[in-house]
Amino acid sequence: MTSRPREAEARLGPVGAVLCRIVFLAVCLPGPVLLAVAVVPAAATGRSAADFWGLLAGGVLATVVGGVAGVFGWQLVGRSRRDARLLASDGVAATAEILTVADHLSGEDPGLELMLWISGPGFAAFEARTVRYGDPTLVPGMVLGAVVVPAELLYSVG
């Protein structure tokens, strides 16, 4: 059993998952393409030695940065899909009462950070934090719907 509750990743449908994975694959491709162009013989292309080293350095850098970003994004999509399946199959309906509301100013979009008390059948009640954007009607004492996977303490607040 997980000791800390974890909020589910944002739900991503099958079409969105495929499109995101295509984008993350495209992020990974420029580096290997640059490396392949760099190793083509200079006599066949008329490049100088400086062009070779520039393509090689750019290819290595793009491969490392694009590879890390692409793998991270691919895993994020997989975790989103896995969380959605787990919530759909093993999720239990619960309630999330708002305990406190505070301004959340990190990032470009200001929002509200909510401290929630999540309770329901089949698991011990727990506190959790979440951030909601663009909803100033949220106030302490308000009750929201939630879904919890008791074995994982994975939750999603509606």
Solvent accessible surface area in square Angstrom, and as a share of the most:
residue,aa,sasa,rsa
1,M,181,0.81
2,T,56,0.33
3,S,108,0.70
4,R,186,0.68
5,P,34,0.21
6,R,102,0.37
7,E,59,0.26
8,A,16,0.12
9,E,55,0.25
10,A,88,0.68
11,R,183,0.67
12,L,44,0.22
13,G,23,0.23
14,P,86,0.54
15,V,108,0.62
16,G,23,0.22
17,A,4,0.03
18,V,88,0.51
19,L,105,0.52
20,C,41,0.25
21,R,70,0.25
22,I,101,0.51
23,V,85,0.49
24,F,49,0.20
25,L,95,0.47
26,A,54,0.42
27,V,58,0.34
28,C,33,0.20
29,L,91,0.45
30,P,68,0.43
31,G,0,0.00
32,P,62,0.39
33,V,86,0.49
34,L,57,0.28
35,L,50,0.25
36,A,56,0.43
37,V,64,0.37
38,A,1,0.01
39,V,106,0.61
40,V,60,0.34
41,P,90,0.57
42,A,47,0.36
43,A,104,0.81
44,A,81,0.63
45,T,70,0.41
46,G,69,0.66
47,R,43,0.16
48,S,61,0.39
49,A,73,0.56
50,A,78,0.60
51,D,68,0.35
52,F,59,0.25
53,W,157,0.55
54,G,46,0.44
55,L,39,0.20
56,L,47,0.24
57,A,64,0.50
58,G,26,0.25
59,G,0,0.00
60,V,76,0.44
61,L,119,0.59
62,A,30,0.23
63,T,46,0.27
64,V,89,0.51
65,V,91,0.52
66,G,7,0.06
67,G,23,0.22
68,V,103,0.59
69,A,46,0.36
70,G,3,0.02
71,V,86,0.50
72,F,123,0.51
73,G,3,0.02
74,W,115,0.40
75,Q,112,0.50
76,L,62,0.31
77,V,6,0.03
78,G,13,0.13
79,R,81,0.30
80,S,6,0.04
81,R,51,0.19
82,R,133,0.49
83,D,3,0.02
84,A,20,0.16
85,R,139,0.51
86,L,51,0.25
87,L,26,0.13
88,A,92,0.71
89,S,84,0.54
90,D,78,0.40
91,G,30,0.29
92,V,42,0.24
93,A,80,0.62
94,A,11,0.09
95,T,67,0.39
96,A,0,0.00
97,E,70,0.31
98,I,1,0.01
99,L,66,0.33
100,T,77,0.45
101,V,45,0.26
102,A,53,0.41
103,D,107,0.56
104,H,40,0.18
105,L,133,0.66
106,S,72,0.46
107,G,71,0.68
108,E,168,0.75
109,D,89,0.46
110,P,94,0.59
111,G,9,0.09
112,L,30,0.15
113,E,44,0.20
114,L,0,0.00
115,M,30,0.13
116,L,0,0.00
117,W,103,0.36
118,I,0,0.00
119,S,37,0.24
120,G,28,0.27
121,P,95,0.60
122,G,73,0.71
123,F,26,0.11
124,A,84,0.65
125,A,41,0.31
126,F,20,0.08
127,E,88,0.40
128,A,9,0.07
129,R,145,0.53
130,T,6,0.03
131,V,41,0.24
132,R,60,0.22
133,Y,120,0.46
134,G,74,0.71
135,D,54,0.28
136,P,113,0.71
137,T,93,0.54
138,L,12,0.06
139,V,81,0.46
140,P,83,0.52
141,G,45,0.44
142,M,72,0.32
143,V,89,0.51
144,L,27,0.14
145,G,49,0.47
146,A,6,0.05
147,V,56,0.32
148,V,0,0.00
149,V,3,0.02
150,P,29,0.18
151,A,68,0.53
152,E,79,0.36
153,L,17,0.08
154,L,1,0.01
155,Y,6,0.02
156,S,39,0.25
157,V,12,0.07
158,G,87,0.84
